[in-house]
Structure formats: structure tokens, C-alpha cells
């Protein structure tokens, strides 16, 4: 469970960087089953089903896109699932009017045992920038002994800000304590209050498409997994009953 999540724009100081950040993340439904084909399909769907018009701008690949590092230490995507690499995928997502996010971890490995970012912060940040990545979710698994989480996160933040590309930095951590936790919590809370007040004054958002709106209403605000399951049915109608059958078999 993530009880503290900080988000900052590393490099973008324009007014547009203060807008509400809305997007889709692969983890809740697809888990490690991510691929170039899936992300392109999500971009195609979100560009036409009303989600883009409603303000969704990020399409984020969670854990399992990476498999190793090359002899120079550069992080490598899964060559089977992402045969064209991340840059080509980012170019496609951008062509649809969205921003692409990737996942890493401030530990030695990610939560699913893939290469983590510890000790590779500046190299990874420059790699992500060269690929055209717009968002980094940074998780909290498989830490070295005596790890200093604050130092890890600040090091990656500095690396992203030094990369030459505006990249939104999303901190994922469940055990931050003391002053750092208090500062982070208040940093999140104040913008959240402002967003709520601002949203109450805004005109209604563009309506979602006839396909997505009923799914959104039935799923509810805190039921992202249910929404993703129904979205999967739209992407793969031939497998619409797959999830229910899978649970029935257990």
C-alpha cells in the first residue's frame, strides 16, 4: 500500500506544469504483462474514447519493462516485449498527444526483481531523457542495507533536473518518517486542496464517450482495477470474460 506519494516536475517551471496530472498506469490490471503492442493500443483507445478530451495526458508503463543493463550500465528494455525500444514507443505515444511514463526503483532491484536505479541515477535520467520519457514512477523495494531513502530520492530528482528534459518525478514510498515525511505530506496536501477548490469552480469537463462513461460511473473513484478490467474488455473483446473466468477457476 502506498500511503505517501510525492509528485514534482523536474525541469518544467511553466504554468502548464501546475495542471492536474491525470493518466493511466499499467500495473493494477496488467501487472508484468506489458508490451509495446499493449501501450500503443492504450494510446489509440484513450485518444478516441473521451479520456484525452477529459484531461488524461500520461500513459505510464509500470514494472517489468526492463530486463538488464548493458556493458555500459544502460538500462535495457525487454527485447521481446519492446522490440522497437522505448524511444520509438515514446514517439508513437507523443504522436497521439500523450506523454509516456516509465517505472524504476530506488533500490538495487524493482519490486519484481528487475534492475533498480540505485547507483545509476544520472545515467538512467539521461537515458530516459534521450528516449523522450515524460514521467518516472520511482518505487521502494529491494533496498541496500542502511539505505537513506531521502538521499536516494533527492539524487534522482537532481539527476532528472540535470537531464535537460522536463520529467515528472513520482515518489512511491510507504515508510518515510520524520521531517522528510512531514515536508512531503504537506507538499502533496496543499496542491491537493487547491485542486479540489479549483475543480469546484471549473466548468464541467468534456463528456466521456458512450463507451467509457458507463464504465467510469460503475467503477467508481476508488475502483481502478474494475475500470481496467472493463477497459481490457474493450481492447480485447474476444477475451472479455477472461478475468472473471480466471477468478472462477481459483
C-alpha distance (Angstrom), angle and dihedral (degrees) to the residues before:
residue distance angle dihedral
X1 . . .
X2 3.79 . .
X3 3.79 110.2 .
X4 3.79 96.8 166.7
X5 3.74 124.9 42.2
X6 3.78 123.8 168.3
X7 3.78 124.1 -166.5
X8 3.78 125.7 -168.4
X9 3.79 135.1 164.4
X10 3.80 107.5 -123.2
X11 3.77 105.8 -151.3
X12 3.80 103.7 -3.3
X13 3.78 113.0 104.1
X14 3.81 96.5 162.1
X15 3.82 122.0 117.8
X16 3.81 89.6 -110.8
X17 3.81 89.4 64.8
X18 3.81 88.7 68.5
X19 3.80 93.6 61.8
X20 3.78 119.6 113.9
X21 3.79 109.9 -82.4
X22 3.78 109.6 -132.8
X23 3.77 124.2 172.1
X24 3.78 151.2 131.0
X25 3.82 126.1 -95.9
X26 3.80 125.0 -161.2
X27 3.80 100.3 -143.8
X28 3.82 107.3 80.0
X29 3.77 95.2 62.1
X30 3.80 109.7 11.2
X31 3.80 99.4 37.3
X32 3.81 108.2 176.8
X33 3.80 93.0 -9.9
X34 3.80 94.3 98.1
X35 3.78 125.8 137.6
X36 3.79 144.7 158.8
X37 3.80 89.6 -101.1
X38 3.81 92.8 52.8
X39 3.81 95.2 49.1
X40 3.80 92.9 46.9
X41 3.79 89.1 50.1
X42 3.80 91.4 50.5
X43 3.82 90.1 50.6
X44 3.80 91.2 50.1
X45 3.80 91.9 49.5
X46 3.79 97.5 44.5
X47 3.81 90.7 49.0
X48 3.79 91.3 59.9
X49 3.81 108.9 27.0
X50 3.80 98.6 69.5
X51 3.80 98.9 -97.8
X52 3.80 93.7 105.9
X53 3.79 90.7 48.7
X54 3.82 88.6 50.0
X55 3.81 90.6 58.3
X56 3.81 105.5 -91.6
X57 3.80 108.1 147.1
X58 3.83 109.4 157.1
X59 3.80 128.9 74.2
X60 3.80 106.7 -172.3
X61 3.80 128.1 -165.7
X62 3.79 109.8 -150.2
X63 3.82 128.7 -160.8
X64 3.83 125.5 -25.8
X65 3.81 101.3 42.5
X66 3.83 90.1 106.8
X67 3.80 126.5 64.2
X68 3.82 109.9 171.2
X69 3.79 148.5 -21.7
X70 3.79 124.1 -102.3
X71 3.80 124.7 -126.4
X72 3.82 89.6 -81.4
X73 3.79 92.6 51.4
X74 3.80 95.4 -107.0
X75 3.79 113.1 150.3
X76 3.81 112.5 -112.3
X77 3.80 127.3 -151.0
X78 3.79 121.2 -134.6
X79 3.84 102.5 -82.0
X80 3.81 92.4 -151.1
X81 3.79 98.0 48.7
X82 3.82 95.8 34.0
X83 3.81 103.8 30.4
X84 3.80 93.6 161.0
X85 3.80 94.6 49.1
X86 3.79 129.0 -121.3
X87 3.82 97.0 -76.0
X88 3.80 92.8 61.4
X89 3.80 89.4 47.6
X90 3.82 91.4 48.9
X91 3.81 89.6 50.8
X92 3.80 89.9 53.1
X93 3.81 94.0 47.0
X94 3.82 89.7 48.7
X95 3.79 90.5 50.3
X96 3.80 87.4 60.1
X97 3.79 91.4 53.2
X98 3.83 97.3 -103.2
X99 3.80 136.4 113.6
X100 3.80 122.9 -122.8
X101 3.79 125.3 -131.2
X102 3.80 131.3 -168.4
X103 3.78 134.8 -167.2
X104 3.78 134.5 -123.8
X105 3.79 139.2 151.1
X106 3.79 134.4 -125.4
X107 3.82 89.0 -132.8
X108 3.78 132.8 80.0
X109 3.82 90.1 -91.9
X110 3.78 135.6 14.9
X111 3.79 121.2 -107.7
X112 3.82 88.5 -89.9
X113 3.80 94.7 48.0
X114 3.81 98.6 -99.2
X115 3.84 121.1 136.1
X116 3.80 111.4 -66.7
X117 3.77 128.9 -148.1
X118 3.81 100.2 -115.2
X119 3.80 108.4 130.1
X120 3.80 92.4 3.2
X121 3.79 99.9 74.8
X122 3.80 99.2 121.8
X123 3.78 94.6 40.1
X124 3.81 91.4 48.6
X125 3.80 93.7 46.3
X126 3.81 91.2 52.0
X127 3.81 90.1 46.4
X128 3.79 92.6 51.2
X129 3.81 90.4 47.6
X130 3.81 91.7 50.5
X131 3.80 89.7 50.9
X132 3.81 92.1 51.7
X133 3.80 95.9 -112.7
X134 3.82 114.8 167.5
X135 3.82 103.9 -172.6
X136 3.80 136.8 34.2
X137 3.80 124.3 -162.9
X138 3.82 107.0 -160.5
X139 3.80 114.9 -161.1
X140 3.81 134.9 -161.6
X141 3.82 112.4 -125.7
X142 3.82 137.5 118.5
X143 3.78 97.1 15.3
X144 3.82 124.1 -175.6
X145 3.79 117.6 -108.3
X146 3.80 112.7 -78.2
X147 3.78 92.4 10.7
X148 3.81 118.5 -179.8
X149 3.82 104.5 -143.6
X150 3.79 93.9 -171.3
X151 3.80 91.6 55.0
X152 3.82 91.1 46.6
X153 3.79 94.1 52.3
X154 3.79 94.0 43.6
X155 3.81 90.3 49.3
X156 3.80 91.7 53.3
X157 3.81 91.6 44.4
X158 3.80 89.4 54.1
X159 3.80 90.9 46.3
X160 3.79 91.6 52.8
X161 3.79 92.7 46.9
X162 3.81 89.1 50.3
X163 3.81 93.9 49.3
X164 3.79 95.6 83.6
X165 3.81 94.0 -122.8
X166 3.83 128.2 92.4
X167 3.82 104.8 -115.2
X168 3.79 123.3 174.4
X169 3.81 109.4 -128.8
X170 3.82 116.7 -148.4
X171 3.81 115.4 -168.9
X172 3.79 115.9 -152.8
X173 3.81 113.0 -167.6
X174 3.82 136.4 139.9
X175 3.79 103.6 -172.4
X176 3.79 108.9 46.5
X177 3.79 109.5 140.6
X178 3.77 141.8 -176.6
X179 3.77 125.4 11.4
X180 3.80 95.7 -15.3
X181 3.81 90.7 55.3
X182 3.80 91.8 48.2
X183 3.79 92.8 49.6
X184 3.79 92.7 47.0
X185 3.81 93.4 46.9
X186 3.79 92.4 51.3
X187 3.81 90.6 44.6
X188 3.81 88.2 57.8
X189 3.81 96.5 39.0
X190 3.80 98.8 54.1
X191 3.83 96.8 53.2
X192 3.81 89.2 43.4
X193 3.80 91.6 56.5
X194 3.79 90.7 47.2
X195 3.81 90.9 49.1
X196 3.79 92.1 51.7
X197 3.81 92.0 49.8
X198 3.81 91.7 45.2
X199 3.81 92.8 48.2
X200 3.79 90.5 53.6
X201 3.80 89.8 57.8
X202 3.78 97.7 44.5
X203 3.77 125.4 96.5
X204 3.82 115.2 -105.6
X205 3.78 115.3 -74.8
X206 3.82 119.5 -111.3
X207 3.81 110.0 -78.4
X208 3.77 118.5 -97.8
X209 3.75 116.7 -116.6
X210 3.79 121.2 -87.7
X211 3.80 88.2 -105.7
X212 3.79 98.5 52.4
X213 3.82 104.0 31.4
X214 3.86 96.8 70.7
X215 3.81 89.5 47.7
X216 3.80 91.2 50.6
X217 3.80 93.4 49.4
X218 3.81 94.9 45.9
X219 3.81 93.5 45.2
X220 3.79 95.6 52.9
X221 3.78 129.4 -152.4
X222 3.81 97.2 -68.6
X223 3.80 99.5 38.4
X224 3.78 102.5 85.9
X225 3.79 92.6 146.8
X226 3.81 92.2 56.3
X227 3.80 90.3 48.0
X228 3.82 91.5 49.0
X229 3.81 89.9 49.5
X230 3.79 91.2 54.8
X231 3.80 91.1 43.3
X232 3.81 88.0 53.9
X233 3.81 87.8 55.7
X234 3.81 89.7 56.6
X235 3.81 92.4 48.6
X236 3.80 93.8 44.4
X237 3.83 109.3 24.2
X238 3.79 90.6 168.4
X239 3.83 87.8 63.7
X240 3.79 98.8 37.4
X241 3.82 92.6 124.6
X242 3.79 94.2 45.0
X243 3.81 96.7 100.1
X244 3.80 95.9 47.2
X245 3.80 91.8 45.9
X246 3.79 90.8 48.7
X247 3.80 91.0 56.4
X248 3.80 93.1 42.2
X249 3.80 89.4 57.3
X250 3.81 92.5 56.5
